[in-house]
Amino acid sequence: MTATQEINDLGSRRPAQDGTSARTQPSVVRPGFRTAAVHAGQEPDPLTGAVIPPIYQTSTFTQDGVETLKSGYEYSRGGNPTRTALETQLAQVENGSHAFAFASGIAAEDALLRSVLRPGNTVVAAAETYGGTHRLLSQLYSRWGVETAFVPPTRTDERDRLLADPSTTVLWVETPTNPLLSIVDLREWAEAAHAAGALLVVDNTFASPALQNPLTWGADVVVHSTTKYIGGHSDVLGGALVVGDAVWEDQPLAEVLQFQQFAGGAVAGPQDAFLTSRGLKTLGVRIRQHCENAQTIAEWLAERNDVERVWYPGLPEHPGHDVAARQMSGFGGVVSLRVRGGEAAARAFAESTEVFGLSVSLGGVESLISHPATMTHGSTKGTPEAPPSDVVRLSVGIEDVEDLQADLDRALAGVR
Ligand SMILES: *Cc1c(COP(=O)(O)O)cnc(C)c1O
């Protein structure tokens, strides 16, 4: 057993996802989200008392004997204390037992898929996945004999028909989706996957562990691009897989993934693990401001004549509003909209904001604007999964909301 496994062994603790449940169950030991985010895996350095565990910038570790390690670490691809600190933190904030940190979100996805898929298998994925996930599945895995069927998230009949085929072993979903923020009922999706003997994988990047814990609703694996809300400052790439007690081919999935992480090698380096860990500590307070600003902006945009449609799960008219209110503790920081004037107006709008930077990515403290059809989802061009070309996506940051509104107001006035 490695240090990662020992420190990450939190499986018996109470599943809770936010401060509310912590208050209603006062006798249990598991800390609330913000306490876990600040403290899990972050013990002060025993040698010096340094409050922040040092960054172990080392590739290898000296041993006491040829078969005797000093403290469980041998070589940093297999494990590094800075990565362990992040993995412990991630496991606890997602109500999982083990987490594995990778060099990017896509690297995490690739490690998971290569662990659980064999040539001849099929992945059923809810359409509206992140463009890079679509690219990985449809352009890379297709070359290795793995087919992917994309189904609209509302078409659960089609999903179940595909799940009934024994070659389908993985069900993949995001909620909220990117960029249209559709919501699926995670408990229902977990039941459908398990009834068919498939794994439910949930990409929880958009909600972040501060707002939603898919393992609590029955998911087998949570995927994160920690590049987004968890890192939170647009200064580091990273990815993570978090699991509970799921079993795959008679083996704990955690062991399968740990082997893949070591053997495949796409690990997070110590500096990246440190930055991600530092970001996660403040996610609880950042996400409140993201949600508050996004709600204000979504309501304000929905009232405007020059805006044709707004997608935000916090709006009561959003089709997934009730499910989101039940399974999330906030509606997130991403808002999508369709301006009047079609694709030309959408592009002109995205190119004319000043506080909102024109950029792919999301989840950082700074507001960003993007045109998904040509930017994040360019790889889906010409496929049924391509997002509408007149949609603009906002990643609403934590700035003063009045400044964000003034910026959008000026940019919208310019495209009229
Ligand atoms: C960005 C993103 C990814 C990919 O993560 P990288 O860190 O860019 O490799 C996966 N899923 C979602 C939802 C994302 O937004």
The ligand as an SDF file (V2000), in Angstrom:
LIG
                    3D

 15 15  0  0  0  0  0  0  0  0999 V2000
  -11.2950   22.1340  -19.6800 C   0  0  0  0  0  0  0  0  0  0  0  0
  -12.1640   20.9600  -19.5200 C   0  0  0  0  0  0  0  0  0  0  0  0
  -11.6590   19.6560  -19.6760 C   0  0  0  0  0  0  0  0  0  0  0  0
  -10.2360   19.3720  -20.0810 C   0  0  0  0  0  0  0  0  0  0  0  0
   -9.3120   19.7660  -19.1090 O   0  0  0  0  0  0  0  0  0  0  0  0
   -7.8280   20.3010  -19.4390 P   0  0  0  0  0  0  0  0  0  0  0  0
   -7.3080   20.6190  -18.0760 O   0  0  0  0  0  0  0  0  0  0  0  0
   -7.9560   21.4780  -20.3440 O   0  0  0  0  0  0  0  0  0  0  0  0
   -7.0900   19.1800  -20.0920 O   0  0  0  0  0  0  0  0  0  0  0  0
  -12.5310   18.6030  -19.4570 C   0  0  0  0  0  0  0  0  0  0  0  0
  -13.8180   18.8040  -19.1440 N   0  0  0  0  0  0  0  0  0  0  0  0
  -14.3330   20.0350  -19.0050 C   0  0  0  0  0  0  0  0  0  0  0  0
  -15.7780   20.1990  -18.6590 C   0  0  0  0  0  0  0  0  0  0  0  0
  -13.5350   21.1550  -19.1940 C   0  0  0  0  0  0  0  0  0  0  0  0
  -14.0640   22.3810  -19.0680 O   0  0  0  0  0  0  0  0  0  0  0  0
  1  2  1  0
  2  3  1  0
  2 14  2  0
  3  4  1  0
  3 10  2  0
  4  5  1  0
  5  6  1  0
  6  7  2  0
  6  8  1  0
  6  9  1  0
 10 11  1  0
 11 12  2  0
 12 13  1  0
 12 14  1  0
 14 15  1  0
M  END
$$$$
